[in-house]
């Protein structure tokens, strides 16, 4: 192995080690600092505009994304 290959292998090992340590630190910080609530309340948004119009919003956006996906796929034809 040449000196360049050895330095690349060493760089990869150091980078992998640093990323692993950073991931472990983030998991520990997340576990220590995040608290979960009781969840959504049933009486919070019942019969509101969000409950009425959000399904329409989702449906339209799905149609738009799929439509643009097919448009970009078959545009050359």
N, CA, C and O atoms as a Tripos MOL2 file, in Angstrom:
@<TRIPOS>MOLECULE
protein
  308   307    77     0     0
PROTEIN
NO_CHARGES

@<TRIPOS>ATOM
      1 N           0.8410   -1.1940    0.0000 N.3       1 UNK1
      2 CA          0.0000    0.0000    0.0000 C.3       1 UNK1
      3 C           0.8760    1.2430    0.0000 C.2       1 UNK1
      4 O           1.8990    1.3030    0.6820 O.2       1 UNK1
      5 N           0.4610    2.2190   -0.7660 N.am      2 UNK2
      6 CA          1.2260    3.4490   -0.8260 C.3       2 UNK2
      7 C           0.8670    4.3550    0.3550 C.2       2 UNK2
      8 O          -0.0680    4.0890    1.1110 O.2       2 UNK2
      9 N           1.6310    5.4170    0.4830 N.am      3 UNK3
     10 CA          1.4030    6.3520    1.5880 C.3       3 UNK3
     11 C           0.0480    7.0450    1.4460 C.2       3 UNK3
     12 O          -0.6130    7.3300    2.4450 O.2       3 UNK3
     13 N          -0.3600    7.3100    0.2250 N.am      4 UNK4
     14 CA         -1.6620    7.9430   -0.0030 C.3       4 UNK4
     15 C          -2.8050    7.0210    0.4100 C.2       4 UNK4
     16 O          -3.7650    7.4620    1.0420 O.2       4 UNK4
     17 N          -2.7020    5.7450    0.0540 N.am      5 UNK5
     18 CA         -3.7400    4.7930    0.4380 C.3       5 UNK5
     19 C          -3.8080    4.6280    1.9520 C.2       5 UNK5
     20 O          -4.8950    4.5270    2.5210 O.2       5 UNK5
     21 N          -2.6550    4.6000    2.5990 N.am      6 UNK6
     22 CA         -2.6260    4.4770    4.0600 C.3       6 UNK6
     23 C          -3.2420    5.6990    4.7290 C.2       6 UNK6
     24 O          -3.9530    5.5700    5.7250 O.2       6 UNK6
     25 N          -2.9740    6.8770    4.1900 N.am      7 UNK7
     26 CA         -3.5510    8.0880    4.7830 C.3       7 UNK7
     27 C          -5.0630    8.1300    4.5730 C.2       7 UNK7
     28 O          -5.7920    8.6040    5.4450 O.2       7 UNK7
     29 N          -5.5450    7.6380    3.4270 N.am      8 UNK8
     30 CA         -6.9890    7.5800    3.1970 C.3       8 UNK8
     31 C          -7.6680    6.5970    4.1400 C.2       8 UNK8
     32 O          -8.7430    6.8780    4.6680 O.2       8 UNK8
     33 N          -7.0360    5.4400    4.3510 N.am      9 UNK9
     34 CA         -7.5890    4.4530    5.2770 C.3       9 UNK9
     35 C          -7.6120    5.0310    6.6890 C.2       9 UNK9
     36 O          -8.5930    4.8640    7.4140 O.2       9 UNK9
     37 N          -6.5440    5.7020    7.0770 N.am     10 UNK10
     38 CA         -6.4800    6.3250    8.4040 C.3      10 UNK10
     39 C          -7.5430    7.4100    8.5390 C.2      10 UNK10
     40 O          -8.1810    7.5210    9.5860 O.2      10 UNK10
     41 N          -7.7420    8.2100    7.4930 N.am     11 UNK11
     42 CA         -8.7600    9.2570    7.5150 C.3      11 UNK11
     43 C         -10.1540    8.6540    7.6820 C.2      11 UNK11
     44 O         -10.9710    9.1700    8.4430 O.2      11 UNK11
     45 N         -10.4180    7.5710    6.9750 N.am     12 UNK12
     46 CA        -11.7230    6.9080    7.0870 C.3      12 UNK12
     47 C         -11.9530    6.3650    8.4850 C.2      12 UNK12
     48 O         -13.0590    6.4730    9.0160 O.2      12 UNK12
     49 N         -10.9210    5.7800    9.0920 N.am     13 UNK13
     50 CA        -11.0520    5.2530   10.4520 C.3      13 UNK13
     51 C         -11.3200    6.3730   11.4520 C.2      13 UNK13
     52 O         -12.1790    6.2380   12.3230 O.2      13 UNK13
     53 N         -10.5890    7.4760   11.3290 N.am     14 UNK14
     54 CA        -10.7790    8.6080   12.2410 C.3      14 UNK14
     55 C         -12.1650    9.2130   12.0510 C.2      14 UNK14
     56 O         -12.8330    9.5500   13.0280 O.2      14 UNK14
     57 N         -12.5990    9.3530   10.8100 N.am     15 UNK15
     58 CA        -13.9230    9.9180   10.5300 C.3      15 UNK15
     59 C         -15.0270    9.0140   11.0740 C.2      15 UNK15
     60 O         -15.9830    9.4990   11.6800 O.2      15 UNK15
     61 N         -14.9040    7.7190   10.8650 N.am     16 UNK16
     62 CA        -15.9050    6.7890   11.3790 C.3      16 UNK16
     63 C         -15.9550    6.8320   12.9010 C.2      16 UNK16
     64 O         -17.0370    6.8060   13.4870 O.2      16 UNK16
     65 N         -14.8070    6.8980   13.5340 N.am     17 UNK17
     66 CA        -14.7600    6.9770   15.0000 C.3      17 UNK17
     67 C         -15.4020    8.2650   15.4990 C.2      17 UNK17
     68 O         -16.1730    8.2450   16.4580 O.2      17 UNK17
     69 N         -15.0880    9.3760   14.8560 N.am     18 UNK18
     70 CA        -15.6530   10.6620   15.2690 C.3      18 UNK18
     71 C         -17.1660   10.6830   15.0940 C.2      18 UNK18
     72 O         -17.8770   11.1940   15.9590 O.2      18 UNK18
     73 N         -17.6660   10.1400   13.9970 N.am     19 UNK19
     74 CA        -19.1100   10.0940   13.7750 C.3      19 UNK19
     75 C         -19.8010    9.1820   14.7780 C.2      19 UNK19
     76 O         -20.8990    9.4940   15.2400 O.2      19 UNK19
     77 N         -19.1800    8.0670   15.1180 N.am     20 UNK20
     78 CA        -19.7510    7.1620   16.1120 C.3      20 UNK20
     79 C         -19.8260    7.8410   17.4880 C.2      20 UNK20
     80 O         -20.8360    7.7290   18.1830 O.2      20 UNK20
     81 N         -18.7700    8.5340   17.8700 N.am     21 UNK21
     82 CA        -18.7660    9.2460   19.1530 C.3      21 UNK21
     83 C         -19.8310   10.3500   19.1500 C.2      21 UNK21
     84 O         -20.5430   10.5230   20.1400 O.2      21 UNK21
     85 N         -19.9400   11.0810   18.0650 N.am     22 UNK22
     86 CA        -20.9490   12.1410   17.9770 C.3      22 UNK22
     87 C         -22.3500   11.5570   18.0680 C.2      22 UNK22
     88 O         -23.2160   12.1410   18.7200 O.2      22 UNK22
     89 N         -22.5930   10.4180   17.4300 N.am     23 UNK23
     90 CA        -23.9040    9.7780   17.4840 C.3      23 UNK23
     91 C         -24.2390    9.3430   18.9070 C.2      23 UNK23
     92 O         -25.3630    9.5370   19.3690 O.2      23 UNK23
     93 N         -23.2740    8.7600   19.5960 N.am     24 UNK24
     94 CA        -23.5040    8.3250   20.9780 C.3      24 UNK24
     95 C         -23.8050    9.5260   21.8720 C.2      24 UNK24
     96 O         -24.6960    9.4630   22.7180 O.2      24 UNK24
     97 N         -23.0710   10.6100   21.6890 N.am     25 UNK25
     98 CA        -23.3150   11.8200   22.4810 C.3      25 UNK25
     99 C         -24.7140   12.3630   22.2160 C.2      25 UNK25
    100 O         -25.4100   12.7510   23.1540 O.2      25 UNK25
    101 N         -25.1380   12.3970   20.9540 N.am     26 UNK26
    102 CA        -26.4730   12.8920   20.6260 C.3      26 UNK26
    103 C         -27.5680   12.0250   21.2240 C.2      26 UNK26
    104 O         -28.5760   12.5450   21.7020 O.2      26 UNK26
    105 N         -27.3860   10.7210   21.2030 N.am     27 UNK27
    106 CA        -28.3880    9.8230   21.7900 C.3      27 UNK27
    107 C         -28.4750   10.0350   23.2920 C.2      27 UNK27
    108 O         -29.5730   10.0600   23.8480 O.2      27 UNK27
    109 N         -27.3430   10.1870   23.9520 N.am     28 UNK28
    110 CA        -27.3420   10.4250   25.3970 C.3      28 UNK28
    111 C         -28.0030   11.7570   25.7230 C.2      28 UNK28
    112 O         -28.8160   11.8300   26.6440 O.2      28 UNK28
    113 N         -27.6670   12.8150   24.9810 N.am     29 UNK29
    114 CA        -28.2850   14.1180   25.2130 C.3      29 UNK29
    115 C         -29.7880   14.0770   24.9700 C.2      29 UNK29
    116 O         -30.5560   14.6660   25.7310 O.2      29 UNK29
    117 N         -30.2060   13.3920   23.9250 N.am     30 UNK30
    118 CA        -31.6310   13.2790   23.6300 C.3      30 UNK30
    119 C         -32.3570   12.5610   24.7600 C.2      30 UNK30
    120 O         -33.4210   12.9950   25.2010 O.2      30 UNK30
    121 N         -31.7720   11.4560   25.2250 N.am     31 UNK31
    122 CA        -32.4090   10.6940   26.3040 C.3      31 UNK31
    123 C         -32.4650   11.5040   27.5930 C.2      31 UNK31
    124 O         -33.4140   11.3690   28.3640 O.2      31 UNK31
    125 N         -31.4650   12.3410   27.8380 N.am     32 UNK32
    126 CA        -31.4090   13.0940   29.0940 C.3      32 UNK32
    127 C         -32.2780   14.3460   29.0710 C.2      32 UNK32
    128 O         -32.7830   14.7540   30.1170 O.2      32 UNK32
    129 N         -32.4650   14.9600   27.9200 N.am     33 UNK33
    130 CA        -33.0850   16.2800   27.8710 C.3      33 UNK33
    131 C         -34.5160   16.3110   27.3260 C.2      33 UNK33
    132 O         -35.1960   17.3270   27.4680 O.2      33 UNK33
    133 N         -34.9820   15.2360   26.7150 N.am     34 UNK34
    134 CA        -36.2960   15.2500   26.0970 C.3      34 UNK34
    135 C         -37.3080   14.5910   27.0300 C.2      34 UNK34
    136 O         -37.0470   13.5420   27.6190 O.2      34 UNK34
    137 N         -38.4550   15.2290   27.1470 N.am     35 UNK35
    138 CA        -39.5370   14.6710   27.9500 C.3      35 UNK35
    139 C         -40.7720   14.5250   27.0690 C.2      35 UNK35
    140 O         -41.0780   15.3940   26.2530 O.2      35 UNK35
    141 N         -41.4670   13.4240   27.2490 N.am     36 UNK36
    142 CA        -42.6840   13.1860   26.4970 C.3      36 UNK36
    143 C         -43.8750   13.6440   27.3150 C.2      36 UNK36
    144 O         -43.9020   13.4870   28.5360 O.2      36 UNK36
    145 N         -44.8620   14.2100   26.6340 N.am     37 UNK37
    146 CA        -46.0870   14.6110   27.2930 C.3      37 UNK37
    147 C         -47.0740   13.4670   27.3570 C.2      37 UNK37
    148 O         -46.7420   12.3250   27.0410 O.2      37 UNK37
    149 N         -48.2910   13.7820   27.7690 N.am     38 UNK38
    150 CA        -49.3300   12.7680   27.8700 C.3      38 UNK38
    151 C         -49.9500   12.4350   26.5260 C.2      38 UNK38
    152 O         -50.6770   11.4480   26.4150 O.2      38 UNK38
    153 N         -49.6870   13.2140   25.5270 N.am     39 UNK39
    154 CA        -50.2720   12.9900   24.2160 C.3      39 UNK39
    155 C         -51.3780   13.9980   23.9610 C.2      39 UNK39
    156 O         -51.6640   14.8340   24.8180 O.2      39 UNK39
    157 N         -51.9960   13.9300   22.8050 N.am     40 UNK40
    158 CA        -53.0440   14.8830   22.4750 C.3      40 UNK40
    159 C         -54.2990   14.6490   23.3160 C.2      40 UNK40
    160 O         -54.6240   13.5190   23.6810 O.2      40 UNK40
    161 N         -54.9660   15.7060   23.6020 N.am     41 UNK41
    162 CA        -56.2220   15.6220   24.3500 C.3      41 UNK41
    163 C         -57.3780   15.4570   23.3720 C.2      41 UNK41
    164 O         -57.3680   16.0400   22.2880 O.2      41 UNK41
    165 N         -58.3540   14.6790   23.7460 N.am     42 UNK42
    166 CA        -59.4950   14.4360   22.8750 C.3      42 UNK42
    167 C         -60.3510   15.6910   22.7220 C.2      42 UNK42
    168 O         -60.9950   15.8740   21.6890 O.2      42 UNK42
    169 N         -60.3680   16.5440   23.7200 N.am     43 UNK43
    170 CA        -61.2060   17.7380   23.6470 C.3      43 UNK43
    171 C         -60.4530   18.9510   23.0980 C.2      43 UNK43
    172 O         -61.0020   20.0520   23.0820 O.2      43 UNK43
    173 N         -59.2300   18.7750   22.6550 N.am     44 UNK44
    174 CA        -58.4200   19.9100   22.2170 C.3      44 UNK44
    175 C         -58.8610   20.4990   20.8910 C.2      44 UNK44
    176 O         -59.1060   21.7020   20.8030 O.2      44 UNK44
    177 N         -58.9660   19.6790   19.8620 N.am     45 UNK45
    178 CA        -59.2740   20.1930   18.5290 C.3      45 UNK45
    179 C         -60.5200   19.5410   17.9420 C.2      45 UNK45
    180 O         -60.6920   19.5440   16.7230 O.2      45 UNK45
    181 N         -61.3630   19.0010   18.7510 N.am     46 UNK46
    182 CA        -62.5360   18.3000   18.2350 C.3      46 UNK46
    183 C         -63.4690   19.2770   17.5310 C.2      46 UNK46
    184 O         -63.7350   20.3710   18.0290 O.2      46 UNK46
    185 N         -63.9570   18.8690   16.3710 N.am     47 UNK47
    186 CA        -64.9070   19.6510   15.5660 C.3      47 UNK47
    187 C         -64.3670   21.0280   15.1990 C.2      47 UNK47
    188 O         -65.1280   21.9940   15.1370 O.2      47 UNK47
    189 N         -63.0900   21.1270   14.9600 N.am     48 UNK48
    190 CA        -62.5140   22.4080   14.5630 C.3      48 UNK48
    191 C         -62.3080   22.4190   13.0450 C.2      48 UNK48
    192 O         -62.5780   21.4350   12.3560 O.2      48 UNK48
    193 N         -61.8320   23.5400   12.5530 N.am     49 UNK49
    194 CA        -61.5540   23.6530   11.1220 C.3      49 UNK49
    195 C         -60.4530   22.6990   10.6930 C.2      49 UNK49
    196 O         -60.4560   22.2070    9.5650 O.2      49 UNK49
    197 N         -59.5090   22.4360   11.5920 N.am     50 UNK50
    198 CA        -58.4210   21.5230   11.2490 C.3      50 UNK50
    199 C         -58.9770   20.1310   10.9660 C.2      50 UNK50
    200 O         -58.5940   19.4950    9.9840 O.2      50 UNK50
    201 N         -59.8660   19.6640   11.8090 N.am     51 UNK51
    202 CA        -60.4630   18.3480   11.6000 C.3      51 UNK51
    203 C         -61.2750   18.3000   10.3100 C.2      51 UNK51
    204 O         -61.3630   17.2530    9.6690 O.2      51 UNK51
    205 N         -61.8620   19.4180    9.9310 N.am     52 UNK52
    206 CA        -62.7140   19.4510    8.7530 C.3      52 UNK52
    207 C         -61.9070   19.5230    7.4640 C.2      52 UNK52
    208 O         -62.1920   18.7920    6.5160 O.2      52 UNK52
    209 N         -60.8910   20.4050    7.4160 N.am     53 UNK53
    210 CA        -60.2260   20.7030    6.1590 C.3      53 UNK53
    211 C         -58.8900   19.9960    5.9440 C.2      53 UNK53
    212 O         -58.4140   19.9320    4.8110 O.2      53 UNK53
    213 N         -58.2750   19.4680    6.9950 N.am     54 UNK54
    214 CA        -56.9570   18.8510    6.8260 C.3      54 UNK54
    215 C         -56.9840   17.6320    5.9000 C.2      54 UNK54
    216 O         -56.0540   17.4780    5.1080 O.2      54 UNK54
    217 N         -57.9820   16.7700    5.9530 N.am     55 UNK55
    218 CA        -57.9960   15.6560    4.9830 C.3      55 UNK55
    219 C         -58.0170   16.1260    3.5270 C.2      55 UNK55
    220 O         -57.3830   15.5070    2.6720 O.2      55 UNK55
    221 N         -58.7300   17.1980    3.2370 N.am     56 UNK56
    222 CA        -58.7310   17.7410    1.8740 C.3      56 UNK56
    223 C         -57.3500   18.2520    1.4960 C.2      56 UNK56
    224 O         -56.8930   18.0520    0.3700 O.2      56 UNK56
    225 N         -56.6900   18.9090    2.4330 N.am     57 UNK57
    226 CA        -55.3360   19.4230    2.2280 C.3      57 UNK57
    227 C         -54.3890   18.2760    1.8890 C.2      57 UNK57
    228 O         -53.6000   18.3740    0.9480 O.2      57 UNK57
    229 N         -54.4690   17.1870    2.6580 N.am     58 UNK58
    230 CA        -53.6070   16.0330    2.3950 C.3      58 UNK58
    231 C         -53.8940   15.4410    1.0220 C.2      58 UNK58
    232 O         -52.9640   15.1520    0.2680 O.2      58 UNK58
    233 N         -55.1560   15.2580    0.6900 N.am     59 UNK59
    234 CA        -55.5080   14.6460   -0.5860 C.3      59 UNK59
    235 C         -55.0050   15.4720   -1.7640 C.2      59 UNK59
    236 O         -54.4530   14.9220   -2.7170 O.2      59 UNK59
    237 N         -55.1890   16.7610   -1.7040 N.am     60 UNK60
    238 CA        -54.7540   17.6270   -2.8000 C.3      60 UNK60
    239 C         -53.2410   17.5960   -2.9380 C.2      60 UNK60
    240 O         -52.7260   17.5580   -4.0550 O.2      60 UNK60
    241 N         -52.5250   17.6110   -1.8290 N.am     61 UNK61
    242 CA        -51.0710   17.5960   -1.9190 C.3      61 UNK61
    243 C         -50.5500   16.2630   -2.4480 C.2      61 UNK61
    244 O         -49.5730   16.2410   -3.1970 O.2      61 UNK61
    245 N         -51.1740   15.1710   -2.0800 N.am     62 UNK62
    246 CA        -50.7640   13.8810   -2.6300 C.3      62 UNK62
    247 C         -51.0100   13.8650   -4.1310 C.2      62 UNK62
    248 O         -50.1570   13.3980   -4.8870 O.2      62 UNK62
    249 N         -52.1500   14.3620   -4.5770 N.am     63 UNK63
    250 CA        -52.4350   14.4100   -6.0120 C.3      63 UNK63
    251 C         -51.4260   15.2860   -6.7400 C.2      63 UNK63
    252 O         -50.9910   14.9420   -7.8380 O.2      63 UNK63
    253 N         -51.0500   16.4090   -6.1490 N.am     64 UNK64
    254 CA        -50.0820   17.3090   -6.7870 C.3      64 UNK64
    255 C         -48.7310   16.6270   -6.9150 C.2      64 UNK64
    256 O         -48.1290   16.6590   -7.9880 O.2      64 UNK64
    257 N         -48.2350   16.0040   -5.8350 N.am     65 UNK65
    258 CA        -46.9110   15.3750   -5.8810 C.3      65 UNK65
    259 C         -46.8800   14.2050   -6.8520 C.2      65 UNK65
    260 O         -45.9170   14.0600   -7.6050 O.2      65 UNK65
    261 N         -47.9060   13.3720   -6.8520 N.am     66 UNK66
    262 CA        -47.9380   12.2430   -7.7830 C.3      66 UNK66
    263 C         -48.0760   12.7550   -9.2120 C.2      66 UNK66
    264 O         -47.4420   12.2310  -10.1270 O.2      66 UNK66
    265 N         -48.9010   13.7740   -9.4020 N.am     67 UNK67
    266 CA        -49.0660   14.3440  -10.7360 C.3      67 UNK67
    267 C         -47.7740   14.9180  -11.2770 C.2      67 UNK67
    268 O         -47.4250   14.6660  -12.4300 O.2      67 UNK67
    269 N         -47.0540   15.6880  -10.4680 N.am     68 UNK68
    270 CA        -45.7820   16.2380  -10.9270 C.3      68 UNK68
    271 C         -44.7550   15.1270  -11.1270 C.2      68 UNK68
    272 O         -43.9110   15.2150  -12.0190 O.2      68 UNK68
    273 N         -44.8230   14.0820  -10.3010 N.am     69 UNK69
    274 CA        -43.9120   12.9580  -10.4840 C.3      69 UNK69
    275 C         -44.1190   12.2920  -11.8300 C.2      69 UNK69
    276 O         -43.1540   12.0240  -12.5460 O.2      69 UNK69
    277 N         -45.3800   12.0190  -12.1850 N.am     70 UNK70
    278 CA        -45.6540   11.4220  -13.4940 C.3      70 UNK70
    279 C         -45.3180   12.3940  -14.6220 C.2      70 UNK70
    280 O         -44.8260   11.9740  -15.6690 O.2      70 UNK70
    281 N         -45.5730   13.6660  -14.4270 N.am     71 UNK71
    282 CA        -45.2600   14.6560  -15.4570 C.3      71 UNK71
    283 C         -43.7590   14.6730  -15.7350 C.2      71 UNK71
    284 O         -43.3450   14.6800  -16.8940 O.2      71 UNK71
    285 N         -42.9590   14.6800  -14.7040 N.am     72 UNK72
    286 CA        -41.4970   14.7280  -14.8990 C.3      72 UNK72
    287 C         -40.9750   13.3930  -15.4330 C.2      72 UNK72
    288 O         -39.9730   13.3650  -16.1480 O.2      72 UNK72
    289 N         -41.6370   12.2990  -15.0960 N.am     73 UNK73
    290 CA        -41.1860   10.9940  -15.5740 C.3      73 UNK73
    291 C         -41.4140   10.8390  -17.0700 C.2      73 UNK73
    292 O         -40.5350   10.3720  -17.7940 O.2      73 UNK73
    293 N         -42.5900   11.2290  -17.5280 N.am     74 UNK74
    294 CA        -42.9540   11.0050  -18.9160 C.3      74 UNK74
    295 C         -42.8760   12.2610  -19.7660 C.2      74 UNK74
    296 O         -43.4540   12.3030  -20.8530 O.2      74 UNK74
    297 N         -42.1790   13.2800  -19.3000 N.am     75 UNK75
    298 CA        -42.1130   14.5410  -20.0370 C.3      75 UNK75
    299 C         -41.3710   14.3900  -21.3580 C.2      75 UNK75
    300 O         -41.7360   15.0320  -22.3430 O.2      75 UNK75
    301 N         -40.3390   13.5550  -21.3990 N.am     76 UNK76
    302 CA        -39.5660   13.3840  -22.6300 C.3      76 UNK76
    303 C         -40.4040   12.7350  -23.7260 C.2      76 UNK76
    304 O         -40.2200   13.0280  -24.9070 O.2      76 UNK76
    305 N         -41.3260   11.8520  -23.3370 N.am     77 UNK77
    306 CA        -42.1520   11.1730  -24.3300 C.3      77 UNK77
    307 C         -43.1790   12.1280  -24.8740 C.2      77 UNK77
    308 O         -43.9810   11.7510  -25.7290 O.2      77 UNK77
@<TRIPOS>BOND
     1     1     2 1
     2     2     3 1
     3     3     4 2
     4     3     5 am
     5     5     6 1
     6     6     7 1
     7     7     8 2
     8     7     9 am
     9     9    10 1
    10    10    11 1
    11    11    12 2
    12    11    13 am
    13    13    14 1
    14    14    15 1
    15    15    16 2
    16    15    17 am
    17    17    18 1
    18    18    19 1
    19    19    20 2
    20    19    21 am
    21    21    22 1
    22    22    23 1
    23    23    24 2
    24    23    25 am
    25    25    26 1
    26    26    27 1
    27    27    28 2
    28    27    29 am
    29    29    30 1
    30    30    31 1
    31    31    32 2
    32    31    33 am
    33    33    34 1
    34    34    35 1
    35    35    36 2
    36    35    37 am
    37    37    38 1
    38    38    39 1
    39    39    40 2
    40    39    41 am
    41    41    42 1
    42    42    43 1
    43    43    44 2
    44    43    45 am
    45    45    46 1
    46    46    47 1
    47    47    48 2
    48    47    49 am
    49    49    50 1
    50    50    51 1
    51    51    52 2
    52    51    53 am
    53    53    54 1
    54    54    55 1
    55    55    56 2
    56    55    57 am
    57    57    58 1
    58    58    59 1
    59    59    60 2
    60    59    61 am
    61    61    62 1
    62    62    63 1
    63    63    64 2
    64    63    65 am
    65    65    66 1
    66    66    67 1
    67    67    68 2
    68    67    69 am
    69    69    70 1
    70    70    71 1
    71    71    72 2
    72    71    73 am
    73    73    74 1
    74    74    75 1
    75    75    76 2
    76    75    77 am
    77    77    78 1
    78    78    79 1
    79    79    80 2
    80    79    81 am
    81    81    82 1
    82    82    83 1
    83    83    84 2
    84    83    85 am
    85    85    86 1
    86    86    87 1
    87    87    88 2
    88    87    89 am
    89    89    90 1
    90    90    91 1
    91    91    92 2
    92    91    93 am
    93    93    94 1
    94    94    95 1
    95    95    96 2
    96    95    97 am
    97    97    98 1
    98    98    99 1
    99    99   100 2
   100    99   101 am
   101   101   102 1
   102   102   103 1
   103   103   104 2
   104   103   105 am
   105   105   106 1
   106   106   107 1
   107   107   108 2
   108   107   109 am
   109   109   110 1
   110   110   111 1
   111   111   112 2
   112   111   113 am
   113   113   114 1
   114   114   115 1
   115   115   116 2
   116   115   117 am
   117   117   118 1
   118   118   119 1
   119   119   120 2
   120   119   121 am
   121   121   122 1
   122   122   123 1
   123   123   124 2
   124   123   125 am
   125   125   126 1
   126   126   127 1
   127   127   128 2
   128   127   129 am
   129   129   130 1
   130   130   131 1
   131   131   132 2
   132   131   133 am
   133   133   134 1
   134   134   135 1
   135   135   136 2
   136   135   137 am
   137   137   138 1
   138   138   139 1
   139   139   140 2
   140   139   141 am
   141   141   142 1
   142   142   143 1
   143   143   144 2
   144   143   145 am
   145   145   146 1
   146   146   147 1
   147   147   148 2
   148   147   149 am
   149   149   150 1
   150   150   151 1
   151   151   152 2
   152   151   153 am
   153   153   154 1
   154   154   155 1
   155   155   156 2
   156   155   157 am
   157   157   158 1
   158   158   159 1
   159   159   160 2
   160   159   161 am
   161   161   162 1
   162   162   163 1
   163   163   164 2
   164   163   165 am
   165   165   166 1
   166   166   167 1
   167   167   168 2
   168   167   169 am
   169   169   170 1
   170   170   171 1
   171   171   172 2
   172   171   173 am
   173   173   174 1
   174   174   175 1
   175   175   176 2
   176   175   177 am
   177   177   178 1
   178   178   179 1
   179   179   180 2
   180   179   181 am
   181   181   182 1
   182   182   183 1
   183   183   184 2
   184   183   185 am
   185   185   186 1
   186   186   187 1
   187   187   188 2
   188   187   189 am
   189   189   190 1
   190   190   191 1
   191   191   192 2
   192   191   193 am
   193   193   194 1
   194   194   195 1
   195   195   196 2
   196   195   197 am
   197   197   198 1
   198   198   199 1
   199   199   200 2
   200   199   201 am
   201   201   202 1
   202   202   203 1
   203   203   204 2
   204   203   205 am
   205   205   206 1
   206   206   207 1
   207   207   208 2
   208   207   209 am
   209   209   210 1
   210   210   211 1
   211   211   212 2
   212   211   213 am
   213   213   214 1
   214   214   215 1
   215   215   216 2
   216   215   217 am
   217   217   218 1
   218   218   219 1
   219   219   220 2
   220   219   221 am
   221   221   222 1
   222   222   223 1
   223   223   224 2
   224   223   225 am
   225   225   226 1
   226   226   227 1
   227   227   228 2
   228   227   229 am
   229   229   230 1
   230   230   231 1
   231   231   232 2
   232   231   233 am
   233   233   234 1
   234   234   235 1
   235   235   236 2
   236   235   237 am
   237   237   238 1
   238   238   239 1
   239   239   240 2
   240   239   241 am
   241   241   242 1
   242   242   243 1
   243   243   244 2
   244   243   245 am
   245   245   246 1
   246   246   247 1
   247   247   248 2
   248   247   249 am
   249   249   250 1
   250   250   251 1
   251   251   252 2
   252   251   253 am
   253   253   254 1
   254   254   255 1
   255   255   256 2
   256   255   257 am
   257   257   258 1
   258   258   259 1
   259   259   260 2
   260   259   261 am
   261   261   262 1
   262   262   263 1
   263   263   264 2
   264   263   265 am
   265   265   266 1
   266   266   267 1
   267   267   268 2
   268   267   269 am
   269   269   270 1
   270   270   271 1
   271   271   272 2
   272   271   273 am
   273   273   274 1
   274   274   275 1
   275   275   276 2
   276   275   277 am
   277   277   278 1
   278   278   279 1
   279   279   280 2
   280   279   281 am
   281   281   282 1
   282   282   283 1
   283   283   284 2
   284   283   285 am
   285   285   286 1
   286   286   287 1
   287   287   288 2
   288   287   289 am
   289   289   290 1
   290   290   291 1
   291   291   292 2
   292   291   293 am
   293   293   294 1
   294   294   295 1
   295   295   296 2
   296   295   297 am
   297   297   298 1
   298   298   299 1
   299   299   300 2
   300   299   301 am
   301   301   302 1
   302   302   303 1
   303   303   304 2
   304   303   305 am
   305   305   306 1
   306   306   307 1
   307   307   308 2
@<TRIPOS>SUBSTRUCTURE
     1 UNK1         2 RESIDUE 1 A UNK
     2 UNK2         6 RESIDUE 1 A UNK
     3 UNK3        10 RESIDUE 1 A UNK
     4 UNK4        14 RESIDUE 1 A UNK
     5 UNK5        18 RESIDUE 1 A UNK
     6 UNK6        22 RESIDUE 1 A UNK
     7 UNK7        26 RESIDUE 1 A UNK
     8 UNK8        30 RESIDUE 1 A UNK
     9 UNK9        34 RESIDUE 1 A UNK
    10 UNK10       38 RESIDUE 1 A UNK
    11 UNK11       42 RESIDUE 1 A UNK
    12 UNK12       46 RESIDUE 1 A UNK
    13 UNK13       50 RESIDUE 1 A UNK
    14 UNK14       54 RESIDUE 1 A UNK
    15 UNK15       58 RESIDUE 1 A UNK
    16 UNK16       62 RESIDUE 1 A UNK
    17 UNK17       66 RESIDUE 1 A UNK
    18 UNK18       70 RESIDUE 1 A UNK
    19 UNK19       74 RESIDUE 1 A UNK
    20 UNK20       78 RESIDUE 1 A UNK
    21 UNK21       82 RESIDUE 1 A UNK
    22 UNK22       86 RESIDUE 1 A UNK
    23 UNK23       90 RESIDUE 1 A UNK
    24 UNK24       94 RESIDUE 1 A UNK
    25 UNK25       98 RESIDUE 1 A UNK
    26 UNK26      102 RESIDUE 1 A UNK
    27 UNK27      106 RESIDUE 1 A UNK
    28 UNK28      110 RESIDUE 1 A UNK
    29 UNK29      114 RESIDUE 1 A UNK
    30 UNK30      118 RESIDUE 1 A UNK
    31 UNK31      122 RESIDUE 1 A UNK
    32 UNK32      126 RESIDUE 1 A UNK
    33 UNK33      130 RESIDUE 1 A UNK
    34 UNK34      134 RESIDUE 1 A UNK
    35 UNK35      138 RESIDUE 1 A UNK
    36 UNK36      142 RESIDUE 1 A UNK
    37 UNK37      146 RESIDUE 1 A UNK
    38 UNK38      150 RESIDUE 1 A UNK
    39 UNK39      154 RESIDUE 1 A UNK
    40 UNK40      158 RESIDUE 1 A UNK
    41 UNK41      162 RESIDUE 1 A UNK
    42 UNK42      166 RESIDUE 1 A UNK
    43 UNK43      170 RESIDUE 1 A UNK
    44 UNK44      174 RESIDUE 1 A UNK
    45 UNK45      178 RESIDUE 1 A UNK
    46 UNK46      182 RESIDUE 1 A UNK
    47 UNK47      186 RESIDUE 1 A UNK
    48 UNK48      190 RESIDUE 1 A UNK
    49 UNK49      194 RESIDUE 1 A UNK
    50 UNK50      198 RESIDUE 1 A UNK
    51 UNK51      202 RESIDUE 1 A UNK
    52 UNK52      206 RESIDUE 1 A UNK
    53 UNK53      210 RESIDUE 1 A UNK
    54 UNK54      214 RESIDUE 1 A UNK
    55 UNK55      218 RESIDUE 1 A UNK
    56 UNK56      222 RESIDUE 1 A UNK
    57 UNK57      226 RESIDUE 1 A UNK
    58 UNK58      230 RESIDUE 1 A UNK
    59 UNK59      234 RESIDUE 1 A UNK
    60 UNK60      238 RESIDUE 1 A UNK
    61 UNK61      242 RESIDUE 1 A UNK
    62 UNK62      246 RESIDUE 1 A UNK
    63 UNK63      250 RESIDUE 1 A UNK
    64 UNK64      254 RESIDUE 1 A UNK
    65 UNK65      258 RESIDUE 1 A UNK
    66 UNK66      262 RESIDUE 1 A UNK
    67 UNK67      266 RESIDUE 1 A UNK
    68 UNK68      270 RESIDUE 1 A UNK
    69 UNK69      274 RESIDUE 1 A UNK
    70 UNK70      278 RESIDUE 1 A UNK
    71 UNK71      282 RESIDUE 1 A UNK
    72 UNK72      286 RESIDUE 1 A UNK
    73 UNK73      290 RESIDUE 1 A UNK
    74 UNK74      294 RESIDUE 1 A UNK
    75 UNK75      298 RESIDUE 1 A UNK
    76 UNK76      302 RESIDUE 1 A UNK
    77 UNK77      306 RESIDUE 1 A UNK
